[in-house]
Amino acid sequence: MLAVAVIVAVAVSTYRANAGGDGRHPYAIGLWGDLPYSSIQATVGVPNLIADMNSQTLTFTVHDGDLKSGSSECTDTVYTQGLGYLNSLNGAAMFTPGDNDWVDCDRTAGYNSLAQLDKERKLFFATQYSLGQHPMKLEVQSTPLCLGVNGQVPCVENRRWTYRGVTYVTLNIQGSCNNLCDVAPDSNEYAARNAANIAWMQDTFAQAKTLNSAAVMIIAQADPGFDLTDQTRGPLRDPKTLAETDGLPDGFQEFLVALRDQVVAFQRPVAYVHGDSHYLRIDKPFLNAAGQRLENFTRVETFGDHQENGTNDVHWLKVLVDARSREGLCLSGTDRPRKPRSSSRPVVFFRITTVPHFSRLLREMGLPSLRGLSTLYDRRML
């Protein structure tokens, strides 16, 4: 499997967290999602991926949704298998639902999307603790703002936790136009959940300010689209107004406008982690209403399924977090080992860094000067 190194230097907020003895020591987390989509991924790829994550020292991992493909049936086995995966991870294991897990279940006759979401809420989110072998206590959105089969219910899948100076939040934001398109769109369900997501997101930023968090990381399933550049992977939208321009129902504009307000006001680094379109991306696609790039915002898309390669192609993303440093996050993609091994071989390297630190970064990568960059390039993993 090809190893590709990518270096990108970008400016982040000049905010520096307290560097004193506040317990904000560096640590590592794992991000993955949109897996498994096939039987070989379920029986070989994901178990090996989990073994690889377990060979690392990861404080926690987050699966950003989709425990199966969109066309397959939402059987009970899908959920119990996913629960088994998450509980086999050494550290705390967090999960946020994907559209394939519930929104799209009604593509198969006899299934109801809300019934499937109710099932996920009971199975994965029954307590205030995460999953995994060393669960972490989490904050839960317990106000009954969302909808279930029998009416209003707490949005227990929306979680929040702060660890060593960084605040994390999961939000139930979905593909399939956020439940406004596909086979059986549900505008009432969307409206309730969207309002809940916005409230939980806004409360998260308020808490991050109170706690003096150095950064906020949001994890959700959907790729909401941020601009007009890539219609093959996400909705197209006007980057200034954030209105969708491709003619499909827009299940994201209201949330994106509210998120942009919070990003601007927060000023410190914000990462939005999502799956959905199965293409590793780390970029800065968010603009303010005047068309200026939001330099403190970074989108991170996890790998996801690529069974079209004809191989057992699965990957995860390792993130090194240091709330005391202006570098903030170091992200290292890892290949899926055919057999468990002691360490992962980086296939993609990315650091959110400041320009003054770029020379040091080059030295860390073994590159003596900027001329070495000519040997590095960015490409989709094949």
NUBA-569945 format. One record per residue (C-alpha): residue in one letter; residue number from 1; x negated, y negated, z negated. Coordinates in steps of 0.02 Angstrom, whole numbers. Layout:
<pts>
+----+-----+--------+--------+--------+
! aa !   i !     px !     py !     pz !
+----+-----+--------+--------+--------+
!  A ! NUM !      X !      Y !      Z !
...
+----+-----+--------+--------+--------+
</pts>
This chain:
<pts>
+----+-----+--------+--------+--------+
! aa !   i !     px !     py !     pz !
+----+-----+--------+--------+--------+
!  M !   1 !      0 !      0 !      0 !
!  L !   2 !    -70 !   -169 !     52 !
!  A !   3 !   -132 !   -287 !    -82 !
!  V !   4 !   -103 !   -471 !    -44 !
!  A !   5 !   -163 !   -616 !   -150 !
!  V !   6 !    -75 !   -783 !   -142 !
!  I !   7 !   -134 !   -943 !   -226 !
!  V !   8 !    -23 !  -1095 !   -235 !
!  A !   9 !    -66 !  -1253 !   -331 !
!  V !  10 !     83 !  -1356 !   -384 !
!  A !  11 !    109 !  -1497 !   -506 !
!  V !  12 !    216 !  -1467 !   -660 !
!  S !  13 !    274 !  -1578 !   -799 !
!  T !  14 !    138 !  -1666 !   -896 !
!  Y !  15 !    224 !  -1608 !  -1055 !
!  R !  16 !    109 !  -1507 !  -1166 !
!  A !  17 !    181 !  -1404 !  -1306 !
!  N !  18 !    110 !  -1416 !  -1480 !
!  A !  19 !    -55 !  -1323 !  -1474 !
!  G !  20 !    -70 !  -1303 !  -1661 !
!  G !  21 !    -32 !  -1154 !  -1770 !
!  D !  22 !    150 !  -1138 !  -1717 !
!  G !  23 !    142 !   -957 !  -1661 !
!  R !  24 !    153 !  -1002 !  -1475 !
!  H !  25 !     27 !   -872 !  -1421 !
!  P !  26 !     23 !   -802 !  -1242 !
!  Y !  27 !    124 !   -647 !  -1201 !
!  A !  28 !    186 !   -549 !  -1049 !
!  I !  29 !    360 !   -506 !   -987 !
!  G !  30 !    425 !   -402 !   -840 !
!  L !  31 !    556 !   -452 !   -711 !
!  W !  32 !    646 !   -332 !   -594 !
!  G !  33 !    815 !   -300 !   -515 !
!  D !  34 !    918 !   -242 !   -366 !
!  L !  35 !    865 !    -64 !   -404 !
!  P !  36 !    897 !     78 !   -376 !
!  Y !  37 !    985 !     80 !   -207 !
!  S !  38 !    949 !    260 !   -154 !
!  S !  39 !    930 !    431 !   -231 !
!  I !  40 !    741 !    432 !   -207 !
!  Q !  41 !    729 !    264 !   -293 !
!  A !  42 !    838 !    328 !   -434 !
!  T !  43 !    742 !    489 !   -461 !
!  V !  44 !    564 !    442 !   -416 !
!  G !  45 !    539 !    256 !   -387 !
!  V !  46 !    624 !    179 !   -539 !
!  P !  47 !    559 !    309 !   -664 !
!  N !  48 !    382 !    277 !   -601 !
!  L !  49 !    412 !     89 !   -605 !
!  I !  50 !    469 !    102 !   -785 !
!  A !  51 !    318 !    209 !   -828 !
!  D !  52 !    210 !     74 !   -752 !
!  M !  53 !    295 !    -63 !   -852 !
!  N !  54 !    277 !     43 !  -1008 !
!  S !  55 !     90 !     56 !   -975 !
!  Q !  56 !     80 !   -133 !   -994 !
!  T !  57 !     99 !   -235 !  -1152 !
!  L !  58 !    265 !   -321 !  -1115 !
!  T !  59 !    360 !   -412 !  -1250 !
!  F !  60 !    521 !   -390 !  -1154 !
!  T !  61 !    588 !   -356 !   -979 !
!  V !  62 !    740 !   -424 !   -887 !
!  H !  63 !    837 !   -336 !   -748 !
!  D !  64 !    927 !   -470 !   -647 !
!  G !  65 !   1072 !   -361 !   -589 !
!  D !  66 !   1129 !   -235 !   -458 !
!  L !  67 !   1108 !    -58 !   -523 !
!  K !  68 !   1158 !     13 !   -354 !
!  S !  69 !   1190 !    -33 !   -173 !
!  G !  70 !   1343 !   -134 !   -126 !
!  S !  71 !   1419 !      4 !    -19 !
!  S !  72 !   1406 !    145 !   -145 !
!  E !  73 !   1541 !    194 !   -270 !
!  C !  74 !   1546 !    119 !   -446 !
!  T !  75 !   1547 !    286 !   -537 !
!  D !  76 !   1519 !    302 !   -723 !
!  T !  77 !   1353 !    384 !   -683 !
!  V !  78 !   1289 !    221 !   -609 !
!  Y !  79 !   1310 !    133 !   -776 !
!  T !  80 !   1249 !    273 !   -889 !
!  Q !  81 !   1097 !    297 !   -776 !
!  G !  82 !   1060 !    110 !   -786 !
!  L !  83 !   1080 !    112 !   -975 !
!  G !  84 !    957 !    255 !   -983 !
!  Y !  85 !    829 !    160 !   -881 !
!  L !  86 !    842 !      6 !   -991 !
!  N !  87 !    833 !    103 !  -1153 !
!  S !  88 !    677 !    195 !  -1094 !
!  L !  89 !    578 !     33 !  -1086 !
!  N !  90 !    455 !     12 !  -1230 !
!  G !  91 !    495 !   -169 !  -1272 !
!  A !  92 !    659 !   -262 !  -1281 !
!  A !  93 !    757 !   -242 !  -1119 !
!  M !  94 !    880 !   -374 !  -1061 !
!  F !  95 !   1006 !   -356 !   -919 !
!  T !  96 !   1127 !   -468 !   -827 !
!  P !  97 !   1260 !   -392 !   -713 !
!  G !  98 !   1251 !   -397 !   -522 !
!  D !  99 !   1388 !   -410 !   -393 !
!  N ! 100 !   1359 !   -230 !   -339 !
!  D ! 101 !   1397 !   -177 !   -517 !
!  W ! 102 !   1570 !   -255 !   -525 !
!  V ! 103 !   1620 !   -391 !   -399 !
!  D ! 104 !   1598 !   -275 !   -249 !
!  C ! 105 !   1667 !   -118 !   -331 !
!  D ! 106 !   1837 !   -148 !   -251 !
!  R ! 107 !   1759 !   -110 !    -81 !
!  T ! 108 !   1801 !     69 !   -132 !
!  A ! 109 !   1987 !    105 !   -146 !
!  G ! 110 !   2048 !    132 !   -323 !
!  Y ! 111 !   1923 !     18 !   -409 !
!  N ! 112 !   1959 !   -149 !   -492 !
!  S ! 113 !   1816 !   -272 !   -512 !
!  L ! 114 !   1874 !   -340 !   -679 !
!  A ! 115 !   1895 !   -165 !   -747 !
!  Q ! 116 !   1715 !   -127 !   -698 !
!  L ! 117 !   1653 !   -287 !   -780 !
!  D ! 118 !   1749 !   -241 !   -939 !
!  K ! 119 !   1660 !    -72 !   -932 !
!  E ! 120 !   1489 !   -154 !   -917 !
!  R ! 121 !   1527 !   -272 !  -1060 !
!  K ! 122 !   1570 !   -126 !  -1175 !
!  L ! 123 !   1422 !    -19 !  -1122 !
!  F ! 124 !   1278 !   -141 !  -1105 !
!  F ! 125 !   1332 !   -285 !  -1218 !
!  A ! 126 !   1420 !   -204 !  -1366 !
!  T ! 127 !   1305 !   -283 !  -1497 !
!  Q ! 128 !   1206 !   -443 !  -1518 !
!  Y ! 129 !   1046 !   -347 !  -1485 !
!  S ! 130 !    957 !   -313 !  -1322 !
!  L ! 131 !    926 !   -140 !  -1254 !
!  G ! 132 !    757 !    -54 !  -1251 !
!  Q ! 133 !    658 !     43 !  -1380 !
!  H ! 134 !    621 !   -113 !  -1482 !
!  P ! 135 !    781 !   -218 !  -1468 !
!  M ! 136 !    778 !   -405 !  -1495 !
!  K ! 137 !    919 !   -501 !  -1578 !
!  L ! 138 !   1000 !   -620 !  -1454 !
!  E ! 139 !   1125 !   -761 !  -1458 !
!  V ! 140 !   1289 !   -714 !  -1374 !
!  Q ! 141 !   1419 !   -823 !  -1289 !
!  S ! 142 !   1559 !   -763 !  -1401 !
!  T ! 143 !   1693 !   -892 !  -1359 !
!  P ! 144 !   1831 !   -807 !  -1256 !
!  L ! 145 !   1808 !   -909 !  -1097 !
!  C ! 146 !   1793 !   -770 !   -968 !
!  L ! 147 !   1926 !   -655 !   -898 !
!  G ! 148 !   1948 !   -468 !   -915 !
!  V ! 149 !   2088 !   -354 !   -861 !
!  N ! 150 !   2194 !   -404 !  -1012 !
!  G ! 151 !   2158 !   -590 !  -1011 !
!  Q ! 152 !   2028 !   -702 !  -1092 !
!  V ! 153 !   1877 !   -618 !  -1169 !
!  P ! 154 !   1707 !   -673 !  -1235 !
!  C ! 155 !   1570 !   -686 !  -1102 !
!  V ! 156 !   1461 !   -564 !  -1201 !
!  E ! 157 !   1347 !   -533 !  -1052 !
!  N ! 158 !   1282 !   -712 !  -1067 !
!  R ! 159 !   1135 !   -706 !  -1186 !
!  R ! 160 !   1001 !   -824 !  -1251 !
!  W ! 161 !    839 !   -809 !  -1348 !
!  T ! 162 !    686 !   -916 !  -1384 !
!  Y ! 163 !    517 !   -833 !  -1400 !
!  R ! 164 !    353 !   -920 !  -1438 !
!  G ! 165 !    406 !  -1088 !  -1373 !
!  V ! 166 !    504 !  -1039 !  -1217 !
!  T ! 167 !    694 !  -1027 !  -1210 !
!  Y ! 168 !    774 !   -892 !  -1101 !
!  V ! 169 !    956 !   -875 !  -1046 !
!  T ! 170 !   1053 !   -750 !   -940 !
!  L ! 171 !   1206 !   -805 !   -840 !
!  N ! 172 !   1336 !   -700 !   -750 !
!  I ! 173 !   1318 !   -784 !   -578 !
!  Q ! 174 !   1357 !   -669 !   -432 !
!  G ! 175 !   1331 !   -641 !   -248 !
!  S ! 176 !   1483 !   -620 !   -134 !
!  C ! 177 !   1513 !   -808 !   -152 !
!  N ! 178 !   1519 !   -785 !   -341 !
!  N ! 179 !   1680 !   -684 !   -320 !
!  L ! 180 !   1761 !   -807 !   -198 !
!  C ! 181 !   1742 !   -697 !    -43 !
!  D ! 182 !   1723 !   -515 !     10 !
!  V ! 183 !   1863 !   -387 !     -8 !
!  A ! 184 !   1963 !   -453 !   -155 !
!  P ! 185 !   1909 !   -629 !   -206 !
!  D ! 186 !   1973 !   -689 !   -374 !
!  S ! 187 !   1976 !   -878 !   -392 !
!  N ! 188 !   2047 !   -872 !   -569 !
!  E ! 189 !   1908 !   -758 !   -629 !
!  Y ! 190 !   1778 !   -866 !   -542 !
!  A ! 191 !   1844 !  -1029 !   -617 !
!  A ! 192 !   1841 !   -961 !   -794 !
!  R ! 193 !   1669 !   -881 !   -781 !
!  N ! 194 !   1594 !  -1030 !   -690 !
!  A ! 195 !   1652 !  -1150 !   -826 !
!  A ! 196 !   1581 !  -1031 !   -957 !
!  N ! 197 !   1414 !  -1019 !   -866 !
!  I ! 198 !   1399 !  -1208 !   -854 !
!  A ! 199 !   1440 !  -1230 !  -1038 !
!  W ! 200 !   1314 !  -1095 !  -1090 !
!  M ! 201 !   1180 !  -1169 !   -977 !
!  Q ! 202 !   1207 !  -1346 !  -1043 !
!  D ! 203 !   1204 !  -1283 !  -1222 !
!  T ! 204 !   1042 !  -1191 !  -1185 !
!  F ! 205 !    955 !  -1350 !  -1129 !
!  A ! 206 !   1020 !  -1441 !  -1282 !
!  Q ! 207 !    951 !  -1305 !  -1393 !
!  A ! 208 !    784 !  -1304 !  -1300 !
!  K ! 209 !    766 !  -1490 !  -1335 !
!  T ! 210 !    809 !  -1465 !  -1518 !
!  L ! 211 !    681 !  -1324 !  -1533 !
!  N ! 212 !    551 !  -1424 !  -1434 !
!  S ! 213 !    537 !  -1279 !  -1311 !
!  A ! 214 !    400 !  -1299 !  -1182 !
!  A ! 215 !    505 !  -1223 !  -1043 !
!  V ! 216 !    671 !  -1142 !   -999 !
!  M ! 217 !    692 !   -984 !   -895 !
!  I ! 218 !    864 !   -943 !   -822 !
!  I ! 219 !    897 !   -766 !   -760 !
!  A ! 220 !   1047 !   -726 !   -648 !
!  Q ! 221 !   1087 !   -613 !   -502 !
!  A ! 222 !   1143 !   -733 !   -365 !
!  D ! 223 !   1037 !   -825 !   -239 !
!  P ! 224 !   1146 !   -982 !   -232 !
!  G ! 225 !   1048 !  -1064 !    -91 !
!  F ! 226 !    965 !  -1232 !   -119 !
!  D ! 227 !    943 !  -1307 !     55 !
!  L ! 228 !    961 !  -1279 !    242 !
!  T ! 229 !    804 !  -1176 !    272 !
!  D ! 230 !    849 !   -992 !    262 !
!  Q ! 231 !   1021 !   -931 !    312 !
!  T ! 232 !    962 !   -750 !    317 !
!  R ! 233 !    941 !   -742 !    128 !
!  G ! 234 !   1057 !   -866 !     42 !
!  P ! 235 !   1198 !   -990 !     72 !
!  L ! 236 !   1153 !  -1146 !    171 !
!  R ! 237 !   1187 !  -1309 !     81 !
!  D ! 238 !   1150 !  -1493 !     93 !
!  P ! 239 !   1002 !  -1514 !    -26 !
!  K ! 240 !   1061 !  -1686 !    -83 !
!  T ! 241 !   1247 !  -1655 !   -113 !
!  L ! 242 !   1223 !  -1467 !   -141 !
!  A ! 243 !   1381 !  -1435 !    -40 !
!  E ! 244 !   1380 !  -1272 !     60 !
!  T ! 245 !   1374 !  -1302 !    248 !
!  D ! 246 !   1397 !  -1128 !    322 !
!  G ! 247 !   1587 !  -1121 !    312 !
!  L ! 248 !   1597 !   -991 !    174 !
!  P ! 249 !   1684 !  -1020 !      7 !
!  D ! 250 !   1563 !  -1111 !   -108 !
!  G ! 251 !   1550 !  -1028 !   -277 !
!  F ! 252 !   1392 !  -1119 !   -329 !
!  Q ! 253 !   1399 !  -1307 !   -298 !
!  E ! 254 !   1477 !  -1355 !   -464 !
!  F ! 255 !   1350 !  -1252 !   -559 !
!  L ! 256 !   1202 !  -1317 !   -457 !
!  V ! 257 !   1253 !  -1499 !   -484 !
!  A ! 258 !   1265 !  -1468 !   -671 !
!  L ! 259 !   1098 !  -1375 !   -671 !
!  R ! 260 !   1012 !  -1515 !   -576 !
!  D ! 261 !   1069 !  -1642 !   -705 !
!  Q ! 262 !    994 !  -1535 !   -842 !
!  V ! 263 !    830 !  -1505 !   -750 !
!  V ! 264 !    808 !  -1692 !   -720 !
!  A ! 265 !    846 !  -1736 !   -901 !
!  F ! 266 !    740 !  -1596 !   -976 !
!  Q ! 267 !    581 !  -1650 !   -882 !
!  R ! 268 !    487 !  -1496 !   -937 !
!  P ! 269 !    464 !  -1337 !   -830 !
!  V ! 270 !    621 !  -1240 !   -782 !
!  A ! 271 !    617 !  -1072 !   -692 !
!  Y ! 272 !    771 !   -999 !   -608 !
!  V ! 273 !    747 !   -811 !   -585 !
!  H ! 274 !    865 !   -716 !   -471 !
!  G ! 275 !    880 !   -563 !   -360 !
!  D ! 276 !   1015 !   -538 !   -229 !
!  S ! 277 !    919 !   -563 !    -66 !
!  H ! 278 !    777 !   -440 !   -102 !
!  Y ! 279 !    631 !   -550 !    -49 !
!  L ! 280 !    493 !   -602 !   -167 !
!  R ! 281 !    488 !   -791 !   -169 !
!  I ! 282 !    412 !   -919 !   -285 !
!  D ! 283 !    447 !  -1096 !   -225 !
!  K ! 284 !    518 !  -1267 !   -266 !
!  P ! 285 !    677 !  -1286 !   -161 !
!  F ! 286 !    777 !  -1401 !   -277 !
!  L ! 287 !    795 !  -1586 !   -230 !
!  N ! 288 !    876 !  -1728 !   -325 !
!  A ! 289 !   1020 !  -1829 !   -253 !
!  A ! 290 !    895 !  -1947 !   -170 !
!  G ! 291 !    806 !  -1805 !    -82 !
!  Q ! 292 !    654 !  -1801 !   -195 !
!  R ! 293 !    585 !  -1633 !   -247 !
!  L ! 294 !    613 !  -1582 !   -428 !
!  E ! 295 !    433 !  -1541 !   -471 !
!  N ! 296 !    475 !  -1463 !   -638 !
!  F ! 297 !    591 !  -1332 !   -559 !
!  T ! 298 !    529 !  -1166 !   -490 !
!  R ! 299 !    633 !  -1029 !   -409 !
!  V ! 300 !    571 !   -852 !   -437 !
!  E ! 301 !    655 !   -713 !   -337 !
!  T ! 302 !    616 !   -534 !   -387 !
!  F ! 303 !    573 !   -398 !   -261 !
!  G ! 304 !    729 !   -287 !   -248 !
!  D ! 305 !    769 !   -142 !   -134 !
!  H ! 306 !    676 !   -112 !     30 !
!  Q ! 307 !    725 !     65 !     76 !
!  E ! 308 !    728 !     15 !    260 !
!  N ! 309 !    540 !     41 !    254 !
!  G ! 310 !    572 !    227 !    249 !
!  T ! 311 !    473 !    237 !     87 !
!  N ! 312 !    503 !    238 !    -99 !
!  D ! 313 !    469 !     49 !   -100 !
!  V ! 314 !    500 !    -28 !   -272 !
!  H ! 315 !    407 !   -166 !   -365 !
!  W ! 316 !    416 !   -272 !   -522 !
!  L ! 317 !    348 !   -442 !   -571 !
!  K ! 318 !    235 !   -471 !   -720 !
!  V ! 319 !    242 !   -645 !   -798 !
!  L ! 320 !    113 !   -710 !   -920 !
!  V ! 321 !    187 !   -847 !  -1029 !
!  D ! 322 !     87 !   -974 !  -1127 !
!  A ! 323 !    191 !  -1114 !  -1203 !
!  R ! 324 !     33 !  -1205 !  -1259 !
!  S ! 325 !    -37 !  -1224 !  -1085 !
!  R ! 326 !      8 !  -1339 !   -941 !
!  E ! 327 !    -11 !  -1189 !   -826 !
!  G ! 328 !    145 !  -1118 !   -905 !
!  L ! 329 !    173 !   -957 !   -807 !
!  C ! 330 !     62 !   -835 !   -715 !
!  L ! 331 !    157 !   -711 !   -606 !
!  S ! 332 !     81 !   -550 !   -541 !
!  G ! 333 !    176 !   -432 !   -426 !
!  T ! 334 !    139 !   -248 !   -452 !
!  D ! 335 !    153 !   -101 !   -335 !
!  R ! 336 !    251 !     53 !   -378 !
!  P ! 337 !    133 !    196 !   -425 !
!  R ! 338 !    172 !    366 !   -353 !
!  K ! 339 !    116 !    434 !   -520 !
!  P ! 340 !    112 !    339 !   -685 !
!  R ! 341 !    -57 !    261 !   -719 !
!  S ! 342 !   -140 !    151 !   -846 !
!  S ! 343 !   -130 !    -15 !   -754 !
!  S ! 344 !    -48 !    -99 !   -605 !
!  R ! 345 !   -137 !   -161 !   -450 !
!  P ! 346 !    -85 !   -341 !   -413 !
!  V ! 347 !     -6 !   -362 !   -242 !
!  V ! 348 !     43 !   -545 !   -263 !
!  F ! 349 !    -34 !   -673 !   -378 !
!  F ! 350 !     45 !   -840 !   -414 !
!  R ! 351 !     10 !   -968 !   -548 !
!  I ! 352 !    111 !  -1122 !   -588 !
!  T ! 353 !    -34 !  -1239 !   -617 !
!  T ! 354 !    -88 !  -1418 !   -607 !
!  V ! 355 !   -206 !  -1482 !   -474 !
!  P ! 356 !   -348 !  -1520 !   -599 !
!  H ! 357 !   -346 !  -1337 !   -647 !
!  F ! 358 !   -356 !  -1274 !   -467 !
!  S ! 359 !   -546 !  -1256 !   -464 !
!  R ! 360 !   -540 !  -1150 !   -621 !
!  L ! 361 !   -403 !  -1045 !   -542 !
!  L ! 362 !   -512 !  -1014 !   -389 !
!  R ! 363 !   -654 !   -956 !   -500 !
!  E ! 364 !   -536 !   -837 !   -590 !
!  M ! 365 !   -486 !   -764 !   -422 !
!  G ! 366 !   -669 !   -743 !   -374 !
!  L ! 367 !   -664 !   -879 !   -241 !
!  P ! 368 !   -812 !   -999 !   -247 !
!  S ! 369 !   -728 !  -1143 !   -155 !
!  L ! 370 !   -574 !  -1200 !    -61 !
!  R ! 371 !   -649 !  -1121 !     95 !
!  G ! 372 !   -606 !   -954 !     19 !
!  L ! 373 !   -422 !   -995 !     40 !
!  S ! 374 !   -437 !   -956 !    225 !
!  T ! 375 !   -440 !   -772 !    178 !
!  L ! 376 !   -278 !   -782 !     82 !
!  Y ! 377 !   -105 !   -783 !    155 !
!  D ! 378 !     76 !   -757 !    108 !
!  R ! 379 !    178 !   -621 !    191 !
!  R ! 380 !    324 !   -509 !    156 !
!  M ! 381 !    272 !   -343 !     82 !
!  L ! 382 !    294 !   -207 !    212 !
+----+-----+--------+--------+--------+
</pts>
